[in-house]
C-alpha cells in the first residue's frame, strides 16, 4: 500500500491509498464512507490486497479529513479507539470524487471502476448522475444510505444537531461536539450541519422518501449494487432495499444486485468475502467483456 495525494480544484490535497501500480490496465477507485480510512476499516485493505494480487489496482479515496482521526476512551469497549472524521464539507462531495477519478485517469489506467462504501456510495451516485464525462467504465455501489432514514434511526442525532446549531450561532463552528455524532464519531459543529444539509447525497430515498432519484436515473454506465444481508440501515430487507434503489436506474435489468450472506453494514468479519465479490464483479463485468 502506498499513500497517495490527490489535488482538488479548490486547492485542498486529499490523502488516499493505492495498491498495485500503473502497469495494470484496470483500477477500482473506492470512495470510503464517513469515519472511514484504510487504517480503521479493514474492508479497504482487504479489497486492495486481493485485487492487486489479481492484477487489478485499487485506490481508496478518502474524505478531506479522513486521516485526522484521533484516539478516545470507549468506556463500553474498555479500550482506546481511533475514530474520525472531525471536519468535512459534504457539499463538495462531487469535486472530491471527480478528483480521484481524474487522478486515476492521469495515471494512465485504461479502465476505471468507480466504487463506494456506505456514504461513499452516495457520493459516487451524485458524481455519476451529474458528470458530463465518461471516465468511469463500471460502478459498484456498496451499502448506500437513505439519509432521511439514517437521521431517524441513529442515536444522539437530535442532541448533536441542536448543539451544532447553537455552536455555529455562537461562532464556534469548528469546535467538536461533546457527544459522538451518531454514537460513533467526533465531529465539529459545522460538519454536522453540512452533513444534515447534504441534499446532494440524499439520492437513495427508498425508505424515507426524502431526497431525489434523478441522479440514479441519469447514470450512463452499468454496474452492481452490493449489500450485506444483515445491514441494519435497510429497514429489515437488504435485498429489497438494493433492488428498489436499482429500479430507479435507466436500465436496472443490466445491473447486478449482490447480497453478501451474514454481512453487516461494515462487513465486519466478512471483509475477505466482500473483497472476493468485488474481484468477481470486475473480472466478470469489466475484464472478460473486453
N, C-alpha and C positions, 0 to 999 in steps of 0.2 A: 504494500500500500504506500502510495506517495501522496503527500499533501499538495493540493493544487490551489492556485489563486486565480480567481475569475473576476475580471473588472466589469462593473456595471456602468451604464451611461451616466448615472449620477455621480460617478467617481468613487463609489464605495467598492472595496475589494472583498469579495466573498471567498471564504476558505472552504474548499471541498476536499474530496479524496478520490484517488483513482487507483484501480487495479488493472493490470495489463499494460499494453503500450500501443503506440500508433502503427505498429506493423500489423495489427489486427484490423480487419476490414469493418467490423461491426462493434458498436458501443451501446450499452444501455446506460442512459442518464436517468438516475432516480432521484427525485426531489423528496427529501425526508420530511417527516411530519413535525409538528410543533414539539419542542422539548426533545429533539432527537438529533443525534450525531453518531459518527462511527465508533465513538468511544463508549457510548452508553446504550446503543441499540444494536444488539447482535445480529439483527436481520440484515443490516447493511454489509458488514464484513463477511458474513456467511455467503451472501449472494455474490459479492465481489470476488471472493476466493474461488467459488465454484465456476463462475463464468470465465474468469481469466484462465483457469485450468483447462477450459474447453475453447480457448482461442477467441473469446469474446471479452472485450474491455468493459469495464464498469466504472461509472463516475457517480459518486454520492454527492448530490447537490444540497448544500446546507443553507439555512436561512441566515440572515445577516448577523445574528448573534449566537449562532449555534455552538460556537467554540467557547463562549464565555460562561459556561455553566460553572457552578461552584458547589462546595460541599456543605451540607447541613445535617443536623442530627435528626434522624427519623425515630421518634420515641416508640412507634409501633413495631418497627423492624429491629430496634435497638442496635442501630449501626449508622455509620456515616454514609450518606447517599449523594452522588453527583447529579445535579439536575440544572436545567435552564429551559427555555430561553427567556432571558430577562427583558431584552429590548428587540423589537421588530416593528416594521411598518407594513401591515398586510395589504395596504393599498398599492404597494409596489411589487406584488407577487408576480405579475406578468413580466415585469422587467427582469426580475431575478431568474425566472425560468428561461426567458429568452437569452439571457447572458450565458447560461450554461449550455444551451443548445448551440449558440453561435461559437462558443469555446470549442465544443466537440467538432463542429464543422471546420473550424480553423485548424484543428489538429490533423484534419485530412481523412477522418473516418468516412467510409463510403455509405454506410447505413447507420442511422441513428434511431434507436428505440427510446422513446420518451416514457418514463415510468414515474410513479409516485406512490408513496405510502401515507395513509391517513390524510392529514391536511395537505400533504404534498400532492395527493391525487386531485384535490380540489384546485390546487394551483395549476397543475398541468391541463386540467379541463378548461380552466379560464384561458390559458395560453392557446391551446389547440383550437378552441372555439372562436378565437378572435384574431389569430395571427394571419397576415396576408402571405406569409412564407410557407414553403413546402419542405422545410428542412428535415422534419421527422418522418420516418417511414412506417412506424407502427407505434401503438401506445399500449401501456399496461397500467391500468388503474387498480390500485390495491387499497381495500378498506377505506373508501372515501367517507366523508362525514356529511350528514344532513345537519348543517349548523343550527338551524332552527330547532331541531330535535335535541341536539347536543346541549344547547343552552338550557333546556328544560330538565335534563337528567343528570348533569354533572353537579357535584357538591360545591358549596361555597360561592356559587356564581352570583347570587343576589348581593351578598355582603361585599364581594370583590368589586362588583360593578358600582355599588353605592359609594364605596371608599375611593374607587378610581375617579369618579366624577368629583368627589369632594377634594381629593388631592389636586386635580387639574385646576379646579376653581381657585385653589389656594396657591397656584403657581408651583406645585410640587410634582410636575409632570413626570420626571424621571425617577421619582422615589419609588422604591419597591414596596409593594403592599405587605402588611404583616401576616397575611394569610397566603397559603399556597393556592394559586389560581386553579380552580377545578379540582383541588385536592392533590395536585401533582407537580406544580411548577411555580417557582417565584417569578413574579412579573411586575414590571413597572406600571404605574397608573396609565400612562399614555399608550402602552402596548395593549393593556386590557381593553381600552376604548377602541383602539384600532382594530382589534380582533372582533369586538362586538359589532362594529360598524362595517365589517368587511363584506358588503353585499356582493362584491366580485367573486367571493368564494362560496356564496350560497347557491351553488349550481347543482346540488343533488337533493332537492327538497321533496323526496318521495314519501317521507313520513309526516313532516310538519306542514308541507305546502307553502313554506316561507322561503321564497327565492325565485330563481329563474332557471329554465331548461333550454334556453336558446343556445347557450354555449355547447351543450351536449349535441344538439341538433346540427350545429354548424361545424362539428369536427369532420374534416375531409378524409381522414385515413381510417383504416380498420384497426382493431385492437382487441384487447382482452380485459375482462374485469375479474379480479381475484379477491376472494373474501374468506375469512376464517369462519368455520361452521359455528363457532361459539362467540363471534363478535358481539359484544354487548351493546353496540350502538346501532343495531339493525332492527330493533323492535321485535326481537324473538325469531326472526326468519331471515337468515343471512342470504340464502339463495334468492328468495323473492325480492329482497332489498336490492340486490345487484341486477336482477332481471328487470326490475322497474326502472332503475337508472339507465340500463342499456336500451330500454324501449324508447327513450327519447332521442337516441341516435338516429341518424338519417337512414342507415341500413343495419339495424340491430341483428338481423339474421346472419350477417357476415362477421359479427364479433363473437368472442367466446366468453362464457361465464364459467369460472372455475372455483369450486368450493374446497378448501383445504380441511379435511376431517379433523375435528378436535381442536382446531386452532382458535385463538382469541384475536382480539383486535391488533395486538402487537406480536402475535405469533410466538408467544413465549413457549419455549420448549419445542417449537416446530420450525425453527429458522432454517434448518437443513432441508426440511420438506418444502418449505416455501422457495428456497433457492432452486431446488430441482424443478419446481413448477415454472419458474422464470426461465430456466435453461431450456426446458422443453418447449415453451411458447416461442422463444426466439428461434430455436432450431427448426421447429415445425412451420412457423408462420413467416419467418423473415429469411432464414438461410436457405431452406430447401426450395422455396418457390423461385429463387434466383438461379 
